[in-house]
């Protein structure tokens, strides 16, 4: 942003949003394949509508017999996801939905470009550009509008699933307009929250009475003022939710998945893709590098771009922009990064330990700004590269 004082808005959607239901199923399928074989190839897409889930795409296991046997598990995986999200409504119920599995074996022509060979390193699974971003706005080094939009919905989901708020349904959206002064977030000018509710008699005011305490408890102290504008279920009733209310598709919430529009996006979705696909793994690596640059104190804000060609191992370019907050030139940081991390698909996967079933948990509430987990989940959120970067500067 060029202005020092401005209002910026980001939105998030809950795990029960139709598109997120599809992301969840696609990533659950991916996890199941990786559990069978860490080097499994998966490009899984899901479509959901009233009483229907359709799963398609390309998959590959080295053991072809195992691949054939494994296909029988796909329907159970989809139903388990829908059940855990919480859908038991008349026209979208985990026991009653019709699940169609159209997955098939990966194209040999794609495989030959990606797989390592005698005189060839493993190549990128596709061409493309990926961006990573970090900023000192929040403790998680994320933009405040998207980070707190996620946090509100996670808090409400926890309350729903714990039984504390049984009137809330799985489908929800949040949106925060955050005021900045001198480039720092200072409060929210408006809060938008639309959530499915199971009691048809509830009004917008009734829903606000349920959700407002959670929202106030989630946002930083002083961010809500008497001037803050609230829009809770502004259209009125929201009883029919999820894929029965609106069709869902894997990969349609890429801005929600990343930085809420505060940083550029290369255009590639994440969910359902194994980590040979640089749309996913290189976007994670970009965030990892940008976060470590900011954590090292080299900049208050950092955007990093990588680019790849299908079948080619090393990135075609590395670009760093610190928006005038850098302690050293961007070119110096770029040169240092090249010494700190092998940015080939294999190098990224090995360093971040991505060949693990860690993806289903990323399907809602953002792929970034989360805490690294003991089993390797969200490894790209670690700041363990700081010393190496500083030594290379």
N, C-alpha and C positions, 0 to 999 in steps of 0.2 A: 504494500500500500504506500502511495506517495504522501498522503496526508498523515499528520500525526494524531488528529482527532477525527474519529469516524465511527460508524456503526456497521458491524459485520454479522451476518446471519448464517447459521448452519443448522441442518436438520439431522435427525437420526430416526431409525425405525426399529421396532422391536423384533424379537425372534419369531413372533407370530405374523408379521407382515407377509403377504403372499410371496414376494420375491425372496424374503429371508427363509421362508419354509423351503423354498427350492434350493437356495444356497446351502442350507443345512443338510438336505438329503444328498446333494452332490458331494459335499465334503465328507459325509458319513460313508458314502460309497468309496471315496478315495481312501479314507482311513482303513476301511476293511481290506482293500486291495494291498495297501502298504503293510498291513499286519501279516498278510499272506506272504508277501515278497517285497522287501524294502525298495527294490529297483522297479517296482511295477509302474507301468505307463497308464495314465488315466486322464481322459478329457471327458468329463461327465456333465451333461446338461439335464436339467429337470424343468418340467412345465407342470403347473398345478391349476386346476379350476374346480368347479363344483363336483364333488365326489370323485375326482379323477386326478391321478398323478402319472405322468409319462416321463420315463427316464431314457435318455439316449446318449450316444457318443461313442468314443473309441477307447478301448482298454487293451492292455497286454500284460501277460505273464510269461516268463520263460518256459514254465511248465504248461503246455497247451491242455493237457488233460485236467489239470487243476483249474484252469480258466473255465472250462466247460462246466465242471462241478460247481464252481463258485457262483455262477450266474443264478443258481437257484436261491441264493441268499438275498438277492437284491430287494425283493418285495418285502421281506421281513425287516430289512434295514430301513426302508422308507416308512413303514408303519411305526417302527420304534421311534423315529424322529418326530412324526406327527403326534404320537402319544406323549412324548416328553415335553413338547412345546405346549400341549394342553388342549388340543382340539378334540372335542366330543360333541360338536353341534350337529344338528340334524343332517345337514348337507355337506359336512366335512368332518368325518369321524374316523379315527385311526383304524377302527375295526371294519368300517363299511366302505372306505374308498376303494376304487378300482385302480390297481397299480399295473402299468404296462411297462415292461422292460425291453427296450430296443437297443441296448448296448451291443457293440460288436467289436471284433478284433481290430487293433490299430493298423492303419495303412502301412504296408511295407515300404512305401516310398518316403513317408515321413520318418519311419524308423531308420532307414539307411542314412538319412541326413543327420540324425541326432546321435545315433549309437557310435561309440568309439570303434575304430578299426585298426588294422596293423600299422598304418602310417597316418592315422588321423585321430586327434583328440575328440572326445565327446563334444558335440556342437550344441548350440542353443536350439530349443524346440521350436522357435519361431523368430521372425524378425520383430523389431519393435523398440519403443522407447519407454523407460521406466523412471519415475521420479520418487525421491525420498525427501522428507522435510522434517525439520525440528525447530522449535522455538522455546524461549525461556518463559513463555506466558503461563505455563502450568508446571507443577512438579514433574509431570510425566513428559515434559518437553513437547507438548502438543498444543495446537491452537485451542484456545479456551472454548469457542462456541461449539465445536464438534465434541470435545472431550466431556463437557458438562451435559450436552444433549444425550450422549451415550449414557452417562452416569444416572440421569433421571430415569431412563427406561430400564436400566438394569435394577435400579432400586425398586421400581414398581413391579418388575417381574419377580424379584425375590419376595416381595410382599404377597403377590398373587400365589406363587407356588408354595409358600410357607403356610397358606391358609389364613393369613392375617387380613387379606382383602379379597374375600371370595366373590365379590361382585365384579371384579375386573376380569376382562377377557384377554386372550393372548395377543391380539392385534393392536398396535399402538404406534403413534408418531409423536416426536417432540421436535420443537424448533426454538432456538434461542437467538435473539438479536442482542449482541453484546456491544456496549459502548466502550470505546478506546479513547484514552487521553494521553498525549505524549507517547503514543504507540503501545500503551499498556492497558489491559482490560480492567475496567473499574466497576462494571455493573451491567445489569440487563435492562433494556428498554422495553422488551416485550417477551412474553412466554406463550408459546402455542403448544397445547397438548391435546391430542385426540386419542382416546382410548376406548376400545371395545368394552361394553359392560353387559352383564348377563341378566340384569333386572330391567325389563322393558319399561318400568315405571320411572326409572331414574331420569332426572332432568340434567341439563348442563351444570346447573348449580349444585346438584347432588354429587355429580362426578367431581366437580372442583373441590367440594368438601372432603372427598376421599383422598385426592391426589396432592392437594396443596401442601399438607404437612411434609410429605416426602420430598417435594420439590424444594421447599424452603430448607430442609435439612441437608439437601445435596449440594446446593449452591453455596459459594463462599459467603461468609458473614458480610452484611452490608450491600450485597449485590442487588437485592430486591428492595425497592423503595416504594413509597406511596404513588409515585408516578409510573411505576412499571405497569404496562398494559397486559392483561391476562386474556387469553382466548382458550377456554377449555371446552372441548367438544362443541365448537362454534356452529356446526350444522344441526345440532340437536342429538337425536338418538343415534347410537352406533352399536347395534346389537348383532347384526350380521357382519362377521369379520372374516379375515383370512381369504383363502382361495375361493370360497363361496361368494364373497362379496366382490372380489376383483381377482383376475387371473394373475398367477405369479410365474416368474422365469428366472433361472439362474443368471447372475451377473448384471442385473439392472440397477444395482445400488452401489456403483463403484465410487461415487463421491462420499457416500455414507461410510464405505469401507475404509476410506483413506483419511483425508484432511478437511472434509467438509467444504471444499472449494477454496480453502485458504492457500493452496499450492496447486501447481499444474498437475494434470493426470495424463499418463501416456495412452489411456483408452482401453487397456486390457483388463478384463475381470480376473479375479483370483480363484473363486470357489470352483471345486471340481477338477482342478488342474494339479497334476503331480509336479514336483519341484524341478523337473527338467525343463518345464515351461517357464521361460524367463519373465513372462508376464507376472508370475507369482514370485519366484525365487529372487529375481533381480530387483523387484520392487521391495522385497524384504531387505535385501542387501543395501539398497539405496537408503532406506529408513535407518538401518543399522549404522551406516557410515555418517549420515547427517546427524543422527542423535549423538554419536560419539564425538563429532566435531564440536557440537554445542556443549556437550558435557565436559569437553576438554578446555572450555573457555576461549576457544578460538573465534567464536562468533555468538551473537545473541540469537541469530536466525540463520538457517542454512537450508537451501534447496539444492539437491544433487540430482543430476540426470545421467543415466546410462543408456547406451543404445547397442543393439545386437542385430546380427544377421543369422537366419536359419542355417544350421549346420556348421557355423563358425564358432570357435571356442571362446576367444577373448572379445570383450566389448569393443565396439568401433570407436566409442568416445566416452569420456568422463568429463562432466561439466559441473562446477561448483559456483553457486551464487550466494554471497553472504549479505546482500542487500545493504552494503555500506557499514555493516557491524563487525566485519572481520578484523582480527588483530594482525593477520598476514594476508597477502594477496591470494585470491582464489586459485591461481595457477600453482602456487607453492603447495597448497592443500591437495590439489589434484595429483601432483607429483608424489606427495607423501602417501596418498591412498594406494597408489599403484604398488608401493613397497609393502603395504600392510596387509593386503588381502588379495588372494587370487580370485578374480572376478569372473572366471569361467563358470559355467553351470556346475561342473563337478566341484570346483573350488568353493563355491558358495554353499553347496549342499553339505560338503564335508565340514566346513568351518561352523556353519549354523546348525549342523546335525538335523537336516530337514527330511531325511528318509525315515521318518517315524510317523505313527498315526496320531498326529497332533493338530489336525486341521478342522475337525468338526467344531471345536470350541471357538474357532475364529469367525464362524459364519454369521454371528450377530454381535452388535455392540463394538464393531471396529477391529481391524487387524493390527492397529497401532495404539500406543498409549496404554498398553496392558502390562501386567507384571510378568517377568520371566518365571517359568515354572520348573520344578525340579526334574520333570520327565522330559524337558526340552521344549515344551510349548513356549511360544513367544520368545525364542532365543534371540531374535533380531532386536529385542528391546533391551538387551544387555549393554552396559557401557564399559565392557572389558577391553576395548581397543584404544582407550584413551592414551595409555602409556606408549603404545606402539606408534600412534599418530604423532604424539609430541616428540618422540625420539627421531622420527623421520623428517620433521619440519626443519 
